[in-house]
Amino acid sequence: MPEIPPTDPAAPWEYTLYIPNDPRAVTVCRRTLRLILTMHGLIRLVDTAELLATELVSNAVRHTKGPAALRVRWAVGVLRIGAWDADPEPPEPPGKLDALMEAEEGRGLALVRACADVWGWQPLARGGNRGKYVWCDLVAA
């Protein structure tokens, strides 16, 4: 078997995983993200990244009817995790996390805001479909 040459760990990279509107896709995204980060030597970010990706992808699947995508990008020491969905409406603003601890729903973006270094959203068109991209960054300091 040929040897895989080492790559520069600081080199930027990006992956996009397109998913159907299916709750099982959340687990597929979480496990794929773990593999990506492990293969790129970013195991220290896995637990927080999985939590953030789970919340973003869960919202995309739960609150829209169309397809979605998980996008993971590494550049200049920052891991960006984002979820695209087919609904162009902005996400509900996150509430205060401490006020939501006992709630059954509504904690997703509050967790993202609490755990990520920065987060945001933007309208986005992909393949002729309108939608939005909700993202967050983890700085690997």
C-alpha positions in Angstrom: 0.0 0.0 0.0 1.5 3.4 -0.9 2.4 5.7 1.9 0.4 8.8 2.4 2.6 11.9 2.4 2.3 14.1 5.5 0.4 17.4 5.0 1.0 20.7 6.5 -1.2 20.8 9.7 -1.7 24.6 9.2 -2.9 24.3 5.6 -6.5 25.3 5.1 -9.2 22.7 4.2 -12.9 22.4 3.9 -15.5 19.6 3.7 -19.2 19.8 2.9 -21.6 17.0 3.7 -25.0 17.3 2.0 -27.8 15.6 3.9 -31.5 14.8 3.5 -34.1 16.1 5.8 -33.9 13.1 8.1 -33.2 13.1 11.9 -30.6 10.3 11.4 -28.5 12.7 9.3 -27.6 14.5 12.6 -25.7 11.4 13.8 -24.1 10.9 10.4 -22.8 14.5 10.5 -21.6 14.2 14.1 -19.6 11.0 13.4 -18.3 12.4 10.1 -17.1 15.5 11.9 -15.3 13.5 14.5 -13.5 11.5 11.8 -12.5 14.7 9.9 -11.1 16.4 13.0 -9.3 13.3 14.1 -7.7 12.8 10.7 -6.5 16.4 10.8 -5.0 16.2 14.3 -7.7 18.4 15.9 -8.9 15.8 18.4 -8.9 18.5 21.2 -11.7 20.3 19.4 -13.9 17.2 18.8 -16.2 17.3 21.8 -17.1 21.0 21.5 -17.3 20.8 17.7 -19.6 17.8 17.9 -22.0 19.6 20.3 -22.0 22.7 18.0 -22.5 20.8 14.8 -25.3 18.7 16.4 -27.2 21.8 17.4 -26.8 23.5 14.0 -27.7 20.5 12.0 -30.6 19.5 14.3 -32.1 23.0 13.8 -31.6 22.7 10.0 -33.4 19.3 9.9 -36.1 20.1 12.5 -37.2 23.5 11.3 -37.1 23.1 7.5 -38.5 20.7 5.0 -35.7 20.6 2.4 -32.2 19.3 2.2 -29.4 20.6 4.3 -25.6 20.6 4.5 -22.9 20.5 7.1 -19.8 22.6 6.2 -16.5 22.4 8.2 -13.6 24.7 7.4 -10.2 25.1 8.9 -8.1 28.2 8.2 -5.6 30.2 10.2 -6.2 28.4 13.5 -10.0 28.7 13.3 -12.5 25.9 12.9 -15.8 27.1 11.3 -18.8 24.8 11.5 -21.9 25.7 9.6 -25.2 24.3 8.6 -27.0 25.4 5.4 -30.8 24.8 5.1 -33.4 25.6 2.5 -35.4 28.1 4.7 -34.3 31.7 4.0 -35.9 33.0 7.2 -33.4 34.1 9.9 -33.0 31.8 13.0 -34.8 32.7 16.2 -32.4 34.7 18.4 -30.9 32.6 21.2 -32.4 33.1 24.6 -30.4 33.2 27.9 -28.9 29.7 28.4 -29.5 29.6 32.2 -33.2 30.4 31.6 -33.5 27.5 29.2 -31.8 24.7 31.1 -35.0 22.9 32.0 -36.7 23.6 28.6 -37.4 20.7 26.2 -36.6 22.9 23.1 -35.0 26.2 22.3 -31.5 25.7 23.8 -29.7 25.1 20.4 -28.5 28.5 19.5 -28.1 29.5 23.2 -25.6 26.6 23.5 -23.9 27.7 20.3 -23.6 31.2 21.6 -22.2 29.9 24.9 -19.7 27.4 23.5 -18.4 29.1 20.3 -16.0 32.0 20.1 -18.4 33.7 17.6 -21.5 32.8 15.7 -23.8 34.2 13.0 -26.0 33.6 10.1 -26.4 34.8 6.5 -28.8 34.3 3.6 -27.3 31.9 1.1 -28.3 30.5 -2.3 -26.9 27.2 -3.4 -27.7 25.3 -6.6 -30.6 27.7 -7.3 -32.1 27.1 -3.9 -32.4 30.0 -1.4 -31.7 29.4 2.2 -29.5 30.4 5.1 -26.2 29.5 6.5 -25.8 29.4 10.3 -22.2 29.1 11.5 -19.9 29.3 14.5 -16.1 29.5 15.0 -13.8 27.7 17.4 -10.4 29.3 17.8 -7.8 26.6 18.4 -5.6 28.6 20.7 
